[in-house]
Amino acid sequence: MYGVDTFRIMIDSENTSTETSTIGEYTFDIRLPFTRSDYTKYLLYVDNFNVSLRGLTTDAVHLRLLNLSNYNSYSSQTGGNNNVVAVIYNPNVTAGRTDNLVLNYQASQAPYQISSIPNTLAVKICDMDNSNIDFSNGNNFWTANLRIDAYYNDMSC
């Protein structure tokens, strides 16, 4: 019988451990209060990913976890394991747009198998071509709500 612990991790562009917002790279120190040492499997879910593009005309936004990769996966962009965990395509790109744009990604049911619970998350927000998106303008920001289900052998059942 298996037991599962669920961990929720909320990250955003405004509260980072370190950042280079001009190129969309962020690092977060993850301080979970309690984790077991006997987990056998880890599944990562991206429950929500929201981006505010105040005047930017970006066609697509990728959320990449640079220090975590999807176990047993392949990406044609990296030539190796996949590190893209969420993609949003912008349906409203027009030249001269004056309205603000918010893009939302919600509750994919597809998990990403990872090898451990991270102590640090290195994140890159980029476009489809892996080009940087400049979030240094205070009006451009993003949030992501991640969930990790960590499985262990439950001998009490």
Secondary structure, 3 states (H helix, E strand, C coil): CEEEEEEEEEEECCCCCEEEHHHCEEEEECCCCCCCCCEEEEEEEEEEEEEEECCCCCCEEEEEECCCCEEEEEECCCCEEECEEEEEECCCCCCCCCCCEEEEEECCCCCEEECCCCCEEEEEEECCCCCECCCCCCCCEEEEEEEEEEEEECCCC
